[in-house]
Amino acid sequence: MPLNPALQGKTYDEVTFSVDEERVRAFSAAVGHPAAGVPPTFATVVEHAAGIPSIVGDAELGLDLRRVLHGQQEYEWHRPMRVGETLRVATTIESVRSKGGMELLTLRSDLSGEDGALVVVARSTLIVRGET
């Protein structure tokens, strides 16, 4: 089943994510981040915990995770994340397009602080392989 391109621009319900010390410590150890504070790539943890359940659970989108490859990741930083803060995450389907028998799904996740100011914008492009 192909992705539904009519959902381009859809924003899912905002969710919250706690940047707790235990999560940050485990992630830092896993990626070999020696410095104190929150590693910049921890934004991917937040993005996936908040956005992926929304898109996978959206039957109207038609995403089959068994056919998904992670194609690209980018961040636009506004300030560092801080241990102990709670982020608000809104995920939007930025684009749905086809190329070479595959579909490309680009998601934008806006991670905001408790004050509403942007912390980071994370973009992921997922490659959805054609059915075999």
WOHUMO-V92743 format. One record per residue. N is the residue number from 1. RES is the residue in three letters. PHI is phi in degrees with one decimal (999 if undefined). D_FIRST is the distance of its C-alpha to the first C-alpha in Angstrom with 2 decimals. Layout:
{{N | RES | PHI | D_FIRST} {N | RES | PHI | D_FIRST}}
This chain:
{{1 | MET | 999 | 0.00} {2 | PRO | -73.4 | 3.82} {3 | LEU | -67.6 | 6.69} {4 | ASN | -90.8 | 8.97} {5 | PRO | -68.0 | 12.04} {6 | ALA | -66.4 | 14.23} {7 | LEU | -86.7 | 14.67} {8 | GLN | -55.7 | 16.63} {9 | GLY | 97.2 | 20.04} {10 | LYS | -69.7 | 19.19} {11 | THR | -112.2 | 21.67} {12 | TYR | -84.1 | 21.37} {13 | ASP | -55.8 | 24.49} {14 | GLU | -66.4 | 27.07} {15 | VAL | -125.0 | 27.83} {16 | THR | -109.1 | 30.96} {17 | PHE | -143.2 | 31.55} {18 | SER | -89.5 | 34.96} {19 | VAL | -87.2 | 36.08} {20 | ASP | -87.4 | 38.31} {21 | GLU | -58.9 | 40.70} {22 | GLU | -64.8 | 39.37} {23 | ARG | -61.7 | 35.82} {24 | VAL | -64.1 | 37.30} {25 | ARG | -62.4 | 39.72} {26 | ALA | -63.9 | 37.09} {27 | PHE | -65.3 | 34.85} {28 | SER | -58.4 | 37.94} {29 | ALA | -65.5 | 38.99} {30 | ALA | -65.9 | 35.62} {31 | VAL | -100.4 | 35.50} {32 | GLY | 71.3 | 39.28} {33 | HIS | -84.6 | 40.00} {34 | PRO | -83.4 | 43.81} {35 | ALA | -81.5 | 44.59} {36 | ALA | -73.8 | 45.05} {37 | GLY | 92.8 | 42.63} {38 | VAL | -92.7 | 38.86} {39 | PRO | -60.8 | 37.23} {40 | PRO | -55.4 | 35.32} {41 | THR | -76.4 | 32.12} {42 | PHE | -61.0 | 32.24} {43 | ALA | -56.1 | 30.26} {44 | THR | -66.1 | 27.14} {45 | VAL | -59.9 | 27.95} {46 | VAL | -63.0 | 28.21} {47 | GLU | -58.7 | 25.05} {48 | HIS | -72.0 | 22.94} {49 | ALA | -66.0 | 24.75} {50 | ALA | -92.0 | 24.32} {51 | GLY | -89.3 | 21.06} {52 | ILE | -60.5 | 18.60} {53 | PRO | -58.7 | 18.98} {54 | SER | -66.1 | 18.29} {55 | ILE | -73.9 | 15.00} {56 | VAL | -66.8 | 13.76} {57 | GLY | -79.8 | 15.09} {58 | ASP | -91.1 | 13.46} {59 | ALA | -59.6 | 10.90} {60 | GLU | -66.1 | 10.72} {61 | LEU | -73.5 | 9.65} {62 | GLY | 81.3 | 6.58} {63 | LEU | -82.9 | 8.27} {64 | ASP | -109.3 | 8.46} {65 | LEU | -60.0 | 12.12} {66 | ARG | -66.5 | 12.42} {67 | ARG | -109.1 | 10.96} {68 | VAL | -99.5 | 13.08} {69 | LEU | -118.8 | 16.43} {70 | HIS | -83.4 | 18.97} {71 | GLY | -95.7 | 19.98} {72 | GLN | -157.9 | 22.71} {73 | GLN | -141.3 | 24.87} {74 | GLU | -146.1 | 27.63} {75 | TYR | -129.6 | 30.12} {76 | GLU | -124.4 | 32.44} {77 | TRP | -86.9 | 35.35} {78 | HIS | -113.0 | 37.63} {79 | ARG | -166.1 | 39.54} {80 | PRO | -69.2 | 39.35} {81 | MET | -75.5 | 37.86} {82 | ARG | -124.7 | 40.59} {83 | VAL | -59.5 | 40.88} {84 | GLY | 96.6 | 41.23} {85 | GLU | -85.5 | 39.43} {86 | THR | -110.5 | 36.53} {87 | LEU | -99.1 | 33.82} {88 | ARG | -104.1 | 31.68} {89 | VAL | -125.2 | 28.13} {90 | ALA | -118.2 | 25.91} {91 | THR | -108.6 | 22.45} {92 | THR | -124.5 | 20.93} {93 | ILE | -77.3 | 17.76} {94 | GLU | -79.7 | 19.82} {95 | SER | -158.4 | 17.36} {96 | VAL | -133.3 | 13.82} {97 | ARG | -144.9 | 14.17} {98 | SER | -108.7 | 13.08} {99 | LYS | -158.5 | 15.63} {100 | GLY | 56.4 | 16.19} {101 | GLY | 80.1 | 12.74} {102 | MET | -122.2 | 11.79} {103 | GLU | -114.9 | 11.04} {104 | LEU | -116.3 | 13.99} {105 | LEU | -113.8 | 14.16} {106 | THR | -106.7 | 17.84} {107 | LEU | -111.1 | 19.27} {108 | ARG | -116.4 | 22.88} {109 | SER | -115.3 | 24.82} {110 | ASP | -94.1 | 28.29} {111 | LEU | -100.7 | 30.62} {112 | SER | -118.2 | 33.75} {113 | GLY | -78.2 | 36.99} {114 | GLU | -63.7 | 38.63} {115 | ASP | -83.8 | 40.48} {116 | GLY | 89.8 | 37.28} {117 | ALA | -77.3 | 37.90} {118 | LEU | -61.5 | 35.14} {119 | VAL | -101.5 | 35.47} {120 | VAL | -155.3 | 32.60} {121 | VAL | -107.5 | 29.47} {122 | ALA | -112.4 | 26.84} {123 | ARG | -120.5 | 23.94} {124 | SER | -123.3 | 21.20} {125 | THR | -110.1 | 18.75} {126 | LEU | -103.2 | 15.80} {127 | ILE | -101.2 | 14.28} {128 | VAL | -105.2 | 10.70} {129 | ARG | -67.4 | 11.01} {130 | GLY | -65.6 | 9.02} {131 | GLU | -69.0 | 8.20} {132 | THR | -109.0 | 11.67}}
